[in-house]
């Protein structure tokens, strides 16, 4: 087993006033040649958007984009005709493919929005753009893995499809509970992000907003030292 630890305080940070963004990997003004990606996981941003502010209409192409609200709600609009609010408990996926434009705003007059946005490099370029959004019951991740994103050719009940052999899970572990995850392929790696709490993986302790990349292994065991909320991403390493 090989591991890479990404401590909270080592992340890139941008403060634009209306937006505070932590970058695990190089993004925009944060450029670190040692932090370009973890396998096919290219971007992992932890964003806080101020009330009545947001991202104006902008383009994407040939990227799988997944948004997970942790606090508040985002108002989404795109060139495919979708106009939706994305709330806590929901997950949004966009396969940008041949190209799309979209905007994201915090419509609240008083409350911040905190959301995770991650980009996964697709396995097939120039696919037809696709948008899907779904609500996931938090009870279905209590002390177990909840599958929220899967490859589009391996659809599971309730999971959202993307154009890559990647899987995304959420889990909420009570203190002293543990889970074991068998990787789908020996060519894959696992990226574990701690939203809140404290966990142990392979003699490493991870606290809130820490992350770890794990590869060259077939199984990963995660032990919760406190009540912990996790996002877990399995991606091809090449």
Secondary structure, 3 states (H helix, E strand, C coil): CEEEEECHHHCEEEECCCEEEEECCCECCECCCCCCCECCEEEEEEEEECCCCEEEEEEECCCEEEEEEEECEEEEEECCCCEEEEECCEEEEEECCCCEEEEEECCCCCCCEEEEEEEECCCCCCCCCEEEEEECCHHHHECCCEEEEEECCCCCCCCEEECCCCEEEEEEECCCCEEEEECCCCCEEEEEEEEECEEEECCEEEECCCEEEEECCCEEEEEECCCEEEEEEEEECC
